[in-house]
Amino acid sequence: MPRPIQFGANSLVYCVGDKADRIFLLQQGRIWLRHVDIETGEEKTDSVGAGEFFGIKPALGRFPREEDAQVLESAVVLAFSPPEFERMLMSNHRIAMKMLKVFSDQLRRVHAHVSSITQTQYVKPERGLFEIGETYMKRKRYAHAKYIFSRYAELYPEGEKLEDVKRYFGALGKTPPDADRSSASIGAAPEDEAPAGDSALQVDPDLFARFSRSFKPGDIIFSEHEPGHTFYLIQSGSVMLIKNAGQSERTLDVLHRSEMFGEMAILDKSPRTASAFAINDTTLFEFTEANFEILMRGNPQLAVKLLRVFSTRIYNAKRRFMVLTLPDSQAKVADVFLMLDETGASTEGESGLYSREFKVTMDDIAHWAGVPLAETKSALEYYATQRRINIYRDRITVKNINDFSRIVAAKRVGG
């Protein structure tokens, strides 16, 4: 059971960097939350009133506190362990839905900050969808192009590229089936694995049979830039999420049975930010905003899982923004290792308490740091010559993680 705790005026409930093992509900009094704005670097203060929760995201995402929580006047708070908080949410789906919408909005804002640093330009959905279709035509992925152009004609019946779409349809009708490279472009099917432990999510297949949809290997489930009106839970098979980047594609994730995707679009009605493909024979439960709450009520653990997902995504996006704002490649690479260490993406090495082994490659580091591969390689080799790291084919060992903490701290202060 959550227990009440009394705090005196000017005391601290927690500080930046503390382990987040509890979630708080203010019963009486007033509390300020002080944090540094990731975009401006200025300190900001938010006020917590009676009846409001605070300290949620770090506890659910299992990362350090990002703010100071200071008591302004004598206060009483209820302290929930993460399991206690999750049980409370599962009995009140309306609170969970409210939190999901807030978290979704926060994630969108942080992604906008990251895009401003990486100079990712906004593309109108109509134009973006058409350009993806053209790219698929050039690559002879004709089934994928047909899906895209069909969606364009459906969504934009008076679109500026409609005549081009009709011309492409004419060309598609003359294309021999054996020339289509759509299925081959997705790659080999991985093992159909389900998440382990509390990340697994099961629903009653009989109850939700009417929401079931089947896809064959290589089928597009949805495309980047389409409006997002549906949310998916994988019943069987595997799904690949892909981000289009000009003439290339980058794999964001591979999902398996009991995992979900597309949830952000259904919460804030925004265009899809990635494309989803079936890797093998795949069956999905497809939900809309209208039946989403039905799923939530029948499967309250879904709300908990979604909140965990959003908590982690918000933290990762904020940390990546902090990495990108550092002044040089060496500092960015060093901060990537600190980010991975904070999120637990490491195993303790053999050298001692501060040694870390990261299961990452140079390509991974370059992506997270927002630095070209050649510059990333140069920075890593610099740290290797200083004997701060050892580089292997599939992993990188940091000999003393505190060295990188000092390097990054000095760069943030001195620029």
C-alpha positions in Angstrom: 0.0 0.0 0.0 1.3 3.5 -0.8 2.3 5.3 2.4 2.0 9.0 3.3 5.2 11.0 4.0 5.4 14.4 5.7 7.8 16.9 4.3 8.8 20.2 5.9 9.0 23.5 4.1 12.1 23.9 1.8 12.9 20.2 2.0 13.7 18.1 -1.1 11.6 15.1 -2.1 14.3 14.1 -4.6 17.2 15.7 -6.7 18.5 15.4 -10.2 20.3 12.2 -10.7 18.7 10.3 -7.8 17.5 6.8 -8.4 13.8 6.9 -9.3 12.1 4.1 -7.3 8.9 5.8 -6.3 6.0 7.9 -7.8 4.4 10.6 -5.7 0.9 11.9 -5.3 0.6 15.3 -3.5 -2.2 15.2 -0.9 -1.6 18.7 0.6 0.8 21.5 0.4 2.8 22.8 -2.6 5.8 21.5 -4.5 8.0 23.0 -7.2 9.7 20.9 -9.9 12.9 22.6 -11.1 14.5 21.4 -14.3 16.8 22.7 -17.1 15.0 23.3 -20.4 16.8 21.1 -23.0 16.3 23.7 -25.8 17.3 26.9 -24.0 19.5 25.6 -21.2 17.5 27.8 -18.8 16.1 26.7 -15.5 12.3 26.3 -15.4 9.9 25.7 -12.6 6.6 23.9 -12.6 4.2 23.9 -9.7 2.5 20.7 -8.4 -0.9 21.1 -6.7 -2.9 18.8 -4.4 -4.2 15.7 -6.2 -1.4 15.7 -8.9 1.1 13.0 -9.5 4.8 13.7 -10.1 8.0 11.7 -10.7 6.3 9.3 -13.0 8.4 8.9 -16.1 11.8 8.2 -14.5 10.2 5.5 -12.2 8.4 3.8 -15.1 11.3 4.1 -17.5 13.9 3.2 -14.9 16.2 6.1 -15.5 17.6 8.8 -13.1 15.6 11.8 -11.9 15.7 14.8 -14.3 14.5 17.4 -11.9 14.6 18.7 -8.3 11.3 18.4 -6.3 11.3 21.0 -3.6 8.6 21.5 -1.0 7.4 25.1 -0.8 5.3 24.7 2.3 4.6 21.8 4.6 3.4 18.9 2.4 2.0 15.4 2.6 2.6 13.0 -0.3 1.7 9.4 -1.0 4.6 7.4 -2.2 3.9 4.6 -4.7 6.3 1.9 -5.7 6.1 1.4 -9.5 4.1 -1.9 -9.1 1.7 -0.1 -6.7 1.2 2.8 -9.2 0.7 0.3 -12.1 -2.0 -1.6 -10.2 -3.7 1.7 -9.5 -3.6 2.6 -13.2 -5.1 -0.7 -14.2 -8.1 0.0 -12.1 -8.6 3.5 -13.6 -8.2 3.6 -17.3 -9.3 7.3 -17.6 -6.3 8.5 -15.6 -4.1 6.2 -17.8 -5.6 7.7 -21.0 -5.0 11.2 -19.8 -1.4 10.4 -19.0 -0.9 8.7 -22.3 -2.1 11.8 -24.2 0.2 14.1 -22.1 3.2 11.8 -22.7 2.5 11.6 -26.4 2.4 15.4 -26.7 5.7 15.6 -24.7 7.4 13.1 -27.0 6.3 15.0 -30.1 7.7 18.2 -28.8 11.1 16.6 -28.0 11.2 15.0 -31.4 10.7 18.5 -32.9 13.7 19.8 -30.9 15.8 16.9 -32.2 14.7 17.5 -35.8 15.7 21.2 -35.4 19.2 20.2 -34.5 19.6 17.5 -37.1 18.1 19.9 -39.7 15.4 17.4 -40.6 13.0 19.4 -42.8 9.3 19.1 -42.5 7.7 17.4 -45.5 4.0 17.8 -46.3 2.4 14.4 -46.0 1.0 14.6 -49.6 4.4 15.3 -51.1 6.2 12.8 -48.8 3.8 10.0 -49.7 4.2 10.6 -53.4 8.0 10.7 -53.2 8.1 7.4 -51.4 6.0 5.9 -54.2 8.4 7.3 -56.8 11.4 5.8 -54.9 9.7 2.4 -54.9 9.1 2.6 -58.7 12.8 3.3 -59.3 13.8 0.3 -57.1 11.3 -2.0 -58.9 9.3 -2.5 -55.7 6.1 -2.4 -57.7 3.7 -3.8 -55.1 4.9 -1.2 -52.6 4.6 1.5 -55.2 1.0 0.4 -56.1 0.1 0.5 -52.4 1.5 4.1 -52.0 -0.1 5.4 -55.2 -3.4 3.9 -54.3 -3.3 5.6 -50.9 -2.3 8.9 -52.5 -5.3 8.7 -54.9 -7.6 7.8 -52.0 -6.3 10.6 -49.7 -5.8 13.3 -52.3 -8.4 13.0 -55.1 -7.5 16.5 -56.2 -3.8 16.3 -55.4 -1.2 18.1 -57.4 0.5 14.9 -58.3 -2.6 13.0 -59.2 -1.8 13.0 -63.0 1.6 11.5 -62.2 0.0 8.9 -60.1 -2.3 7.9 -62.9 0.7 7.7 -65.2 2.6 5.4 -62.8 -0.5 3.2 -62.5 -0.4 2.8 -66.3 3.2 1.7 -66.1 2.5 -0.7 -63.2 -0.1 -2.4 -65.3 2.5 -3.3 -67.9 5.1 -4.6 -65.4 5.7 -8.4 -65.4 5.1 -9.9 -61.9 8.5 -11.6 -61.8 10.2 -8.2 -62.0 8.8 -7.1 -58.6 11.4 -6.8 -55.9 9.0 -5.8 -53.1 9.1 -8.9 -51.0 12.9 -9.5 -51.5 13.6 -6.0 -50.2 12.4 -6.8 -46.6 14.9 -9.5 -46.0 14.8 -12.9 -44.3 12.2 -13.6 -41.6 13.6 -13.6 -38.1 12.4 -16.0 -35.4 9.0 -15.2 -34.1 9.9 -14.3 -30.6 7.6 -12.9 -27.8 8.9 -10.4 -25.3 9.9 -11.9 -22.0 8.6 -11.1 -18.6 6.3 -8.2 -17.9 6.8 -6.7 -21.3 4.7 -9.4 -22.9 1.1 -8.5 -23.6 -1.6 -11.1 -24.2 -5.2 -10.5 -25.3 -8.1 -12.9 -25.8 -8.0 -13.8 -29.5 -11.7 -14.8 -29.5 -12.8 -11.5 -28.0 -10.8 -9.5 -30.5 -11.2 -11.8 -33.6 -13.2 -9.2 -35.5 -10.2 -6.8 -35.3 -7.8 -9.4 -36.8 -5.9 -8.7 -40.1 -3.5 -10.9 -42.0 -0.5 -9.8 -44.1 1.9 -11.7 -46.3 5.7 -11.3 -46.4 6.7 -7.9 -47.7 3.2 -6.4 -47.4 3.0 -2.7 -46.3 0.9 -2.4 -43.2 1.1 1.4 -43.3 3.4 4.0 -44.9 5.2 7.0 -43.5 3.2 10.2 -44.1 -0.2 8.4 -44.1 -2.7 9.7 -41.5 -2.6 7.5 -38.4 -6.0 6.2 -37.4 -5.0 2.7 -36.3 -2.9 0.9 -33.7 -1.7 -2.6 -33.9 -0.9 -5.6 -31.6 1.0 -8.5 -33.2 -0.8 -11.8 -32.7 1.8 -13.8 -34.8 4.6 -13.1 -37.2 7.1 -10.2 -37.3 7.0 -6.5 -38.3 9.8 -4.2 -39.5 9.6 -0.4 -38.9 11.5 1.6 -41.5 12.3 5.3 -41.8 12.6 6.8 -45.3 15.6 9.1 -45.7 15.7 10.4 -49.3 16.8 7.5 -51.5 17.7 5.2 -48.6 15.8 3.5 -45.8 16.9 2.9 -42.2 15.5 0.0 -40.0 14.2 1.4 -36.7 13.0 -1.8 -35.1 11.9 -5.4 -35.6 8.8 -6.4 -33.6 7.5 -9.8 -32.7 4.4 -11.5 -31.2 2.7 -9.6 -28.4 4.4 -6.3 -29.2 2.5 -3.2 -30.4 3.1 -0.3 -32.8 1.4 2.7 -34.3 0.2 3.9 -30.8 1.5 7.5 -31.2 -0.6 8.3 -34.2 -3.9 7.1 -32.6 -3.2 9.3 -29.5 -2.5 12.6 -31.3 -3.9 11.9 -34.8 -0.6 12.9 -36.5 0.8 11.4 -39.8 2.9 8.3 -39.5 6.6 8.9 -38.9 7.7 5.5 -40.2 6.5 2.7 -42.4 5.6 -0.8 -41.2 6.2 -4.0 -43.2 5.2 -7.6 -42.6 8.4 -9.7 -42.6 6.7 -13.1 -42.7 3.1 -14.3 -42.6 1.8 -11.9 -39.9 -1.6 -11.6 -38.1 -2.3 -8.3 -36.3 -5.1 -7.0 -34.1 -6.0 -3.6 -35.6 -7.6 -1.0 -33.3 -9.1 2.4 -33.9 -9.7 5.3 -31.5 -13.3 4.2 -31.2 -12.4 0.7 -29.9 -9.1 1.6 -28.2 -10.7 2.2 -24.9 -12.5 -1.1 -25.2 -9.1 -2.8 -25.4 -7.8 -0.7 -22.5 -10.7 -1.8 -20.3 -10.4 -5.4 -21.1 -6.6 -5.4 -21.0 -5.6 -2.8 -18.4 -1.9 -3.9 -18.5 -1.8 -2.3 -22.0 -2.0 1.2 -20.4 0.9 0.4 -18.1 3.0 -1.0 -21.0 2.3 2.1 -23.1 3.2 4.5 -20.3 6.5 2.6 -19.9 7.2 2.8 -23.6 6.5 6.6 -23.7 8.5 7.2 -20.6 11.6 5.5 -22.1 11.1 7.2 -25.5 10.8 10.7 -24.0 14.0 10.1 -22.0 15.9 8.7 -24.9 14.8 11.7 -27.1 15.8 14.2 -24.5 19.2 12.5 -24.0 19.8 12.4 -27.8 19.0 16.2 -27.9 21.6 16.8 -25.2 24.1 14.7 -27.2 23.5 16.7 -30.4 23.9 20.1 -28.7 27.5 19.3 -27.6 30.2 21.3 -29.5 32.3 18.6 -31.1 32.4 15.0 -32.2 34.5 13.7 -29.4 32.2 15.1 -26.8 29.1 13.7 -28.6 30.6 10.2 -28.8 31.5 10.4 -25.1 28.0 11.4 -24.2 26.5 8.6 -26.2 28.3 6.1 -23.9 27.0 8.0 -20.8 23.4 7.8 -22.3 23.8 4.1 -22.9 25.1 3.6 -19.3 22.2 5.6 -17.8 19.6 3.4 -19.7 21.3 0.2 -18.7 22.4 -0.8 -22.2 25.6 -2.2 -20.8 27.1 -5.0 -18.8 29.8 -4.5 -16.2 33.2 -5.3 -17.6 36.1 -7.2 -16.0 38.4 -4.3 -15.2 36.5 -3.0 -12.1 33.6 -1.1 -10.8 33.6 1.7 -13.4 34.3 -0.5 -16.5 31.4 -0.9 -19.0 30.9 -3.1 -22.0 28.4 -1.9 -24.6 26.9 -4.2 -27.2 27.2 -1.5 -30.0 29.0 -0.9 -33.3 30.5 2.2 -34.8 27.4 2.6 -36.9 25.2 2.7 -33.8 27.4 5.3 -32.1 27.4 7.5 -35.3 23.6 7.3 -35.5 23.0 8.3 -31.8 25.6 11.0 -31.9 24.4 12.5 -35.2 27.9 12.4 -36.5 29.2 11.1 -39.9 30.7 7.6 -39.6 34.2 8.9 -40.5 34.1 11.4 -37.7 32.8 8.8 -35.3 35.5 6.4 -36.2 38.1 9.2 -35.7 36.7 10.0 -32.2 36.6 6.4 -31.2 40.2 5.8 -32.4 41.3 8.9 -30.4 39.8 7.4 -27.2 41.4 4.1 -28.1 44.9 5.6 -28.4 44.3 7.2 -25.0 43.5 3.8 -23.7 40.0 4.9 -22.6 38.2 2.3 -24.7 38.7 -1.0 -26.5 37.0 -1.5 -29.8 35.8 -4.9 -31.0 33.7 -5.9 -34.0 30.4 -6.1 -32.0 31.1 -4.2 -28.8 33.0 -1.4 -27.3 34.5 -1.5 -23.8 34.8 1.7 -21.8 37.5 1.3 -19.1 36.3 4.1 -16.8 32.9 5.6 -17.5 33.7 8.5 -15.1 36.3 9.7 -17.5 33.6 10.4 -20.1 31.4 12.1 -17.4 34.3 14.6 -16.8 34.8 15.2 -20.5 31.2 15.9 -21.2 30.7 18.1 -18.1 33.7 20.2 -19.1 32.3 20.6 -22.7 28.8 21.6 -21.5 30.3 24.3 -19.2 33.1 25.5 -21.5 31.6 24.8 -24.9 
